[in-house]
Amino acid sequence: MSKKKTAVIIPCYNEAQTVTKVVTDYKKALPDAIIYVYDNNSTDDTAKLAKAAGAVVCTEHRQGKGNVIRSMFKDIEADCYLMVDGDDTYPASSAREMCDFVLHGGVDMVIGDRLSSTYFIENKRRFHNFGNTLVRWLINTLFRADIHDIMTGYRAFSHDFVKTFPVLSKGFEIETEMTIHALDKNFYIKEIPVAYRDRPSGSSSKLSTYSDGVKVIATIAKLFEEYKPMVFFSLVSLLLFAISFAFGIPVFVEYFNTGLVPRYPTLIFSGFMLITSILMLVCGLILEVVVRKHRQLFEILLINSHSEYEQKKSHA
């Protein structure tokens, strides 16, 4: 068998203060891996320093972490992809263990779990702590999962996952999208606790607490609708039915007591809500069938992608 190839992929935007150390640390931890740094329109010397440290440097002109990950997944061929941020917050000491789970353990996505380790001690941004906890609760509740760290940027992926993952997010909501996609498509997920250290003094986070937080919540709602339409539209249908019931019952009680319907607008509104409730339920049923068929097609795509890659390696 040919030797399995590992790629360390590092999306960067203005990380000149830390990128040299990050590249150097991961070259030591994974000496056989190729280190890729994708510069996302940095205005400092990030690209120059990364190249001097021994990384393969590429440029992604479309701003946003999601856009960078999309190009990385599209361009790079490897058996294992280790994604890490360029801000030196994740320890290279966990890299070998994470990659081994992918290369030798059949895992499709290894999640570097900060929240079960030192994150809440090291992180100084209070709303980031709250945001991570809220997102974790939402994902685990809506998708019946037990993932401890949804938004970590420290992950290892298999080739199968990378080449069949449709990157739609453009910004920091990409990690949430990855997690939901892996859960929905039944990929093998494993979490390991990793130490987290806050950014060094002088290094600033590119994550906007409020605007990016809203985008993450909106992404969860959108993906919940797309991946679990029956549950989503059933909840909407139930809400509309409750409104119809609340407005309609007094009108019917009055009619049975007096034989009169003096509040026609209320009766019409109640009927409209009831019809809309039924339509939402029907939409959920139809979309659930569509989603089920999509999962079947995805399985075929996954099998074909895996077979093509194995054939390509055998001829290499």
N, C-alpha and C positions, 0 to 999 in steps of 0.2 A: 504494500500500500504506500502511496505517496505521502510525504510528510504533510501534516495538517498546518494550514496557514492561519496566523492570527494577525488581525489588524487592530491597532489602537486608534480610535477616531476621536479627535478633539476639536469641537467647534469653538471658535475664539472670536471675541470682539473686544479690542482694547485690553489685552491681558499681558502687556509687555512686562509688567512687574513680576509675573509668576510663570509665564509660559516656558522659560528656559528650565526652571526647576521641574515643572511637570513633565516635560519631554525627557529630561535626564533621568528622573525617577522611574518612569515607565520603561525606558530602555534598559535600565538595570534590572527591573522586576521581570521583564519579558524580553530577554536579549534576542530572541528569534523573531519577534514581532516587528511589523512595519508600523511606524508612528506617522499618522496623517494629521496634519493641522489644517483645518479649513478656516481661512481668515474671512470674516464677514464685514468688510469695509472698515477695518480698523484705521484710526487716525494716528496711532502711535507705531512703534517698531515691532509689533507682535509678529508679523510675518518674517521679518528679517532675523529676529532672535530665534524663532522656531527653526528656521532653516539652518542657522549656525549651530543649533543644538543637535541637529541630525534628523529632523523631521522632514517628511515629504509635505511641502506646503502647496495648497491649492486655494483658490479664491472663489467665494460665492458672493455675487453682487446683489442678489435679492436679500434685503434685510430681514432678519428674523431667524431664530434657532430652528424652527420647523423647516424653513427653506434650506438651511445648511444640512440638516439631517437628511433631507430628501436627496440632495446631491451626493452626499456621502454613500447612502444606501444604493444609489443608482450607479455610481462610478466604481466602487471598490468591490473586488472579488476576494473573499476569504472564507475559511471554515468557521471562524469565530471572530466576532466584532466586539471589542470592548470600548464602550462609550464612556468618556469622562470629561468633566468640565476643565477648562484651562485656568481656573482660579485657585488651584492648589488647596481645595477643601476636602478632597477625597484621597485616602492613603493608597499608595501603590502596593503596599504590603498585602492587600486583598486581591490584587489583580490575578495572580496565578491560580488561586482557589476558584475564582469566578470563571476564568477561562476553562479550567479543567472540567467544571460541571458541564460546559457546553461541548467541549471536545471529546470527553470520555464518558460523560454521564447522560448524554441524550437530552439535556435540558435546552429548551428553546429561548428562554429569557431568564437570566439571573438578575435579581434586583438587589442592589446594594442598599440595605435597609439602615438609614441614618436614624430614624425615629425611635428604634429600639436600642440605640446606642447613646451617642453623646450629643445629638442634635439640639435637644432642648436646653442643654447646659451651655453649649458653644454659641448657638445662634442668639444674637442680640436683638433681632427684630421681632418684637412680640407678635405683631399681626401675621408674620410669616408662620409662627408656631400655630396660631389659631387657624390660619388658612390650610396648613397641611393636615391638621386634625379634622377640620370640616370636610375637606375633599376625601380623606380616607373614609370617613363615616358615610358620605354620600355614595361612593363607589361600592363599598362593601354592602350597603343596604340595598341599593338599586340592582346590583348585579350578583347578589348573594355570594360574595367572595370573602376572603380573609387575608387581604394584602395589607401589610403594615406601613409601607411607604410608597405612596402613589406617584409622587412628584420628584423622586430622586433622579439625578442626572448621571448616576453611576450604574451602568447596566452592561451585561454581556448578552450577545444574541447569537443564535445559530444562523447559518446561511439561509435555511428554509424560512425563518421568520423575516429576515431582512428583505429577501427578494419577493415576498408575497405580502408585505405590509404597505398599504396605500397611504402615503403621507399626505394628509389634507391640511393639517394645521400649519400655520406660518410662523407662530411664535412659541412662547414658553408652555403653551398648552399641549405640546407634542408628547410629553411624558404621560399625561393623562390619556391621550389617544392611544398610545402604545399599550398601556395597561388594559384598557377596555377591549381593544382589538384582540389581545392575547387571551383574555378571559372568554370572549365571545367565540373565538375560533378554537378553543380547547387546546392551546399550546401548553407545553409543559413549562410551568413557572416554578422557580425556586428563589427563596429569599435568604440572604445571609446578612447578619448584622455587620456593619462597617463603621469604623470610627469616623467622626466628622469633626473638622476643625473650621472655625470661622475664617473668613478672608483675612489676610494680613493687613496691617495698618496701611492706609493709602490706597487700597484696592476697593473699588466700589462695585456693588451689585448692579447688573443690568436689568434685573427683574423689578418691575413697577408693582408695588404691593397691591394697589387698588385696581388699576386698569387691567393688569395681567390676571389678577384674581377674578375679576368679572368675566374675562375671557375663558378662564378655566371652568367656572361654574356654567357658563353658556355652552361650552363644549360638552360637559357632562350631560346637560339637558338634551342637547341635540343628538348625541350618540345614544342616549337612553331611548329617545323616540325612534331612532333608526334601527337599533339592535333589538329592542324589545317593544315593538309597536303594539302588540296585543295588550300588554300591561299598561303602557302609556295611554293609549286611547280608551282603555277601559276605565282608567282613573278619571279622564276627562269626561267620559260618558256618565260616570257615576256622579260627578259634580254637577253636570247639567241636569241630570235626572232629579237630584236633590233640590235644585233651584225650581224646576218645574213642579215638583211635588209641593214645595213650600208655598208657591204662589197659587197652585191649582186647587189644593184641598179646601181652603176657605170658600172658594167660589162654588165648589160642588156641595159643600155642607150647607151653604146658603140656599142653593137650588133645591136640595132635598127638603129643607125646612119650609121654604116659602113658595117653591115652584117658579121662582124668578131668577134671572141672571143679570143683575144690574151692572156688574163690572166686566163688560165685554173685553176691554183692552187687556185686563189682567188674565182673562181666559185665553185670549189670543197669544199673549206672551208665554203663558204656561205651555200651551200647545206647541209653540215654536221651539221652546227649550226641549220638550219631549222628543220632537222630530229630530232636532239636532243631536240629542243624546243617542238616539238610535243610529243616526248616520255615523257618529264617531265610533260606535261599537262595530258597525259594518266595516268601516275603514280599517280598524284594528285587525279584524279577521282577515281581510284581503291582504294587508301588508304583512301579516304574520306568515302567510303562505309564500309571499314573495321573498321574505327574509330566509325562510327555510330552504327554498330553492337556491338562493344565493349561497347559503352555507354548503349545499351539495356541490355547486359549481366550484366553490373555493377549494373543497377537498380534492377535486379533480385537478385544479390548477396547482395545488401544493404537491400532489404526486408527480405531475409532469415536470414541475420546476426542479424537484429533487432528482428525478431520473436524468434530466438533461445535465444537471451539474455533476452528477456522478460519472456520466459518460464523458463529459469534458475533462474531468480529472483523470480518468483512466487513459485518455488519449494524450494527456500532457506529458 
